[in-house]
């Protein structure tokens, strides 16, 4: 069975994030996206719009001194939904 094209898009998004390639992320993220970061820490909260999300990414890199990494283990997607199983690591 062939891989759904949205699986490749999700993988491309994680690869772009790892490289800091915001041109690719601009193609993948809607201008009005909402990003939810769960928990109770200095990055927790809802981020509205691309600029706010990119600011959140910058804050992640700042508080982890650039050590934040997302290791993608599996991606599942169809026409409506996408799920990535990812291990996030960082040092402080």
C-alpha positions in Angstrom: 0.0 0.0 0.0 1.3 3.4 -0.9 2.0 6.0 1.8 -0.6 8.8 2.0 0.8 12.1 0.8 0.1 13.8 4.1 2.5 11.4 5.8 5.3 13.0 3.7 4.1 16.5 4.5 4.2 15.8 8.2 7.7 14.3 7.9 8.8 17.3 5.8 7.5 19.6 8.5 9.5 18.0 11.2 12.6 18.0 8.9 12.1 21.7 8.2 11.7 22.4 11.9 15.0 20.6 12.6 16.8 22.8 10.0 15.0 26.0 10.9 13.5 26.2 7.4 10.7 28.6 7.9 9.9 28.8 4.2 8.8 25.1 4.2 6.9 25.6 7.4 5.1 28.6 5.9 3.8 26.3 3.2 2.7 23.7 5.7 1.2 25.9 8.5 -2.0 27.9 8.0 -1.5 31.6 8.7 -4.2 31.3 11.4 -3.0 28.1 13.0 -3.4 27.5 16.8 -0.7 25.6 18.6 -1.4 24.1 22.0 1.5 23.4 24.3 0.2 21.4 27.3 1.6 21.5 30.8 2.6 24.0 33.4 5.9 25.5 32.4 7.3 28.6 30.8 6.3 27.5 27.3 2.8 26.2 28.1 -0.2 27.8 26.5 -1.9 28.5 23.2 -0.1 30.2 20.4 -2.3 31.9 17.7 -0.9 32.5 14.3 2.4 31.6 12.5 4.3 34.4 14.1 3.3 33.4 17.6 4.1 29.7 16.9 7.5 30.7 15.5 8.1 32.7 18.6 7.2 29.6 20.7 9.8 27.6 18.7 12.4 30.3 19.4 11.5 30.2 23.1 12.0 26.4 23.1 15.5 26.9 21.6 16.3 29.7 24.1 15.3 27.8 27.2 17.0 24.6 26.1 20.2 26.4 24.8 19.5 24.9 21.3 19.3 21.3 22.5 15.6 20.7 21.8 15.1 17.8 19.4 12.1 16.0 17.9 12.8 12.4 16.9 10.0 11.1 14.7 9.3 7.4 15.1 6.1 6.9 13.1 3.6 9.0 11.2 0.0 8.1 10.3 -2.2 10.3 8.1 -5.2 10.4 5.9 -7.2 13.2 4.2 -8.4 14.6 7.4 -6.0 13.7 10.3 -2.4 13.3 10.9 -0.6 11.8 13.9 3.2 11.8 14.6 4.7 9.6 17.3 7.6 11.7 18.4 10.2 11.6 21.2 11.1 15.1 22.4 14.4 15.7 24.2 16.2 18.7 25.5 18.7 19.7 28.2 18.5 22.6 30.6 
